[in-house]
Amino acid sequence: MKKIVLFAVMGIFVFALSSCKKDWTCECRTSDTSTPTGILSPTWQDITKADAKKSCDQLETNYKIISQSVSCELK
């Protein structure tokens, strides 16, 4: 019985530490007609949601230097 509990605890621990990696798209929109919208939606492959969120937030910050009318959302 102790071995079963030990393996269950180890399984939960390994599962908790593993991160789900997948593809994420950062959709950025602008109301500025001089900025092309096609370059504002990059896709990151095989990264965690936390890393994608950081990158998307940084991208929004960078785009706001160019155009104040930008908002980005992680999808």
Number of C-alpha atoms within 10 A of each C-alpha: 5 7 8 9 10 11 11 12 12 12 11 11 11 11 11 9 8 8 12 10 14 12 13 20 17 22 19 20 18 18 12 12 7 8 15 10 14 10 9 19 17 14 15 16 12 12 14 15 17 11 13 23 18 12 15 26 17 13 19 22 16 12 19 14 10 10 15 13 12 20 19 21 14 17 13
